[in-house]
């Protein structure tokens, strides 16, 4: 069994209120818009990381990380990207990749809107953890914590903290 913390859209900052949750993770997954490699360097001090770059990330970050990741966690096939859309409204560039990769779990960020839903057509669980950074439209910072045990994705929890101010 693996305990996962999923986050996205840090935009250069990590809120220390989330650190106790990072401490409990076996792996931390970041779905893009990192902003600075200091963010991923900090995350590495808590647990191994899996990261994709996002649309705001510079060439240094894009050299370090990929646009799309495909991996197996326990017995779950995972696909992670930054701009992915939602079931029934996937990004046109990503839909053929989803159909080819056939993941059990599809993860994306970008929208700053937390959403977890099952896609019956593609038989996958879709997760977007919302945003944890200080930039964007969101009024609440969110991460997802869950466990993967064999083929089971379970014990899903949303952790949220209010933002002090909105920066657009």
Residue pairs with C-beta under 8 A, 6 or more apart in sequence:
1 74
1 147
1 148
1 149
2 26
2 27
2 73
2 74
2 147
2 148
2 149
3 24
3 25
3 26
3 27
3 145
3 146
3 147
4 25
4 26
4 27
4 28
4 29
4 73
4 144
4 145
4 146
4 147
4 148
5 21
5 22
5 24
5 25
5 27
5 28
5 29
5 47
5 143
5 144
5 145
6 28
6 29
6 31
6 107
6 127
6 129
6 143
6 144
6 145
6 146
7 18
7 28
7 29
7 30
7 31
7 129
7 132
7 143
7 144
8 30
8 31
8 32
8 33
8 54
8 82
8 108
8 109
8 110
8 128
8 129
8 130
8 131
8 132
9 31
9 32
9 33
9 54
9 109
9 110
9 112
9 130
9 131
9 132
9 133
9 135
9 136
10 30
10 33
10 34
10 35
10 39
10 131
10 132
10 133
11 33
11 35
11 56
11 131
11 133
11 134
11 135
11 136
12 35
12 36
12 38
12 39
12 133
12 135
13 35
13 39
13 133
13 134
14 39
14 42
14 43
14 132
15 132
15 134
15 141
15 161
17 161
18 132
18 141
18 143
18 159
18 161
19 46
21 143
21 145
21 159
22 28
22 43
22 46
22 47
23 46
24 145
25 46
25 47
25 145
26 47
26 48
27 47
27 48
27 49
27 50
27 73
28 43
28 46
28 47
28 48
28 49
28 50
29 49
29 50
29 51
29 80
29 107
30 39
30 40
30 43
30 49
30 50
30 51
30 52
31 52
31 54
31 80
31 81
31 82
31 107
31 108
31 109
31 110
31 128
31 129
32 51
32 52
32 53
32 54
32 55
32 57
32 81
32 82
32 83
32 108
32 109
32 110
33 54
33 55
33 56
33 57
33 82
33 109
33 110
33 131
33 133
34 40
34 51
34 53
34 54
34 57
34 61
34 65
35 56
35 57
35 133
36 61
37 60
37 61
37 64
40 49
40 51
40 64
40 65
43 49
50 69
50 71
50 80
51 64
51 65
51 69
52 65
52 66
52 67
52 68
52 69
52 80
52 81
52 82
53 61
53 62
53 64
53 65
53 66
53 67
53 82
54 82
54 83
54 109
54 110
55 82
55 83
55 110
57 65
67 81
67 82
68 79
68 80
68 81
68 97
69 78
69 79
69 80
69 81
70 77
70 78
70 79
70 101
70 103
71 78
72 78
73 148
74 148
74 149
74 150
74 151
75 150
75 151
76 104
76 105
76 148
76 151
76 153
77 101
77 102
77 103
77 104
77 105
78 103
78 104
78 105
78 106
78 107
79 97
79 98
79 101
79 103
79 105
79 106
79 107
80 106
80 107
80 108
81 94
81 97
81 107
81 108
82 108
82 109
82 110
83 91
83 93
83 94
83 108
83 109
83 110
84 90
84 91
84 94
84 106
84 107
84 108
84 110
84 128
85 91
85 94
85 95
85 108
86 115
86 117
86 126
86 128
87 117
87 118
87 119
87 120
87 121
87 122
87 126
88 119
88 121
90 98
94 108
98 106
98 122
98 124
99 122
102 122
103 124
104 123
104 124
104 125
104 151
104 153
105 124
105 125
105 127
105 153
106 119
106 122
106 124
106 125
106 126
106 127
107 126
107 127
107 128
107 129
108 126
108 128
109 128
109 129
109 131
110 128
111 128
112 130
112 131
112 136
112 137
112 138
113 128
113 130
113 138
114 128
114 129
114 130
114 142
114 144
114 158
115 126
115 127
115 128
115 130
116 125
116 126
116 127
116 128
116 144
116 156
117 125
117 126
118 124
118 125
118 126
119 125
119 126
125 153
127 144
129 142
129 143
129 144
130 138
130 140
130 141
130 142
130 143
131 138
131 141
131 142
132 141
132 142
132 143
133 141
134 163
134 165
134 167
135 167
135 168
136 167
136 168
137 166
137 168
138 163
139 162
139 163
139 166
140 160
140 161
140 162
140 163
141 160
141 161
141 162
141 163
142 158
142 159
142 160
143 158
143 159
143 160
144 156
144 157
144 158
144 159
145 155
145 156
145 157
145 159
146 153
146 154
146 155
146 156
146 157
147 153
147 154
147 155
148 154
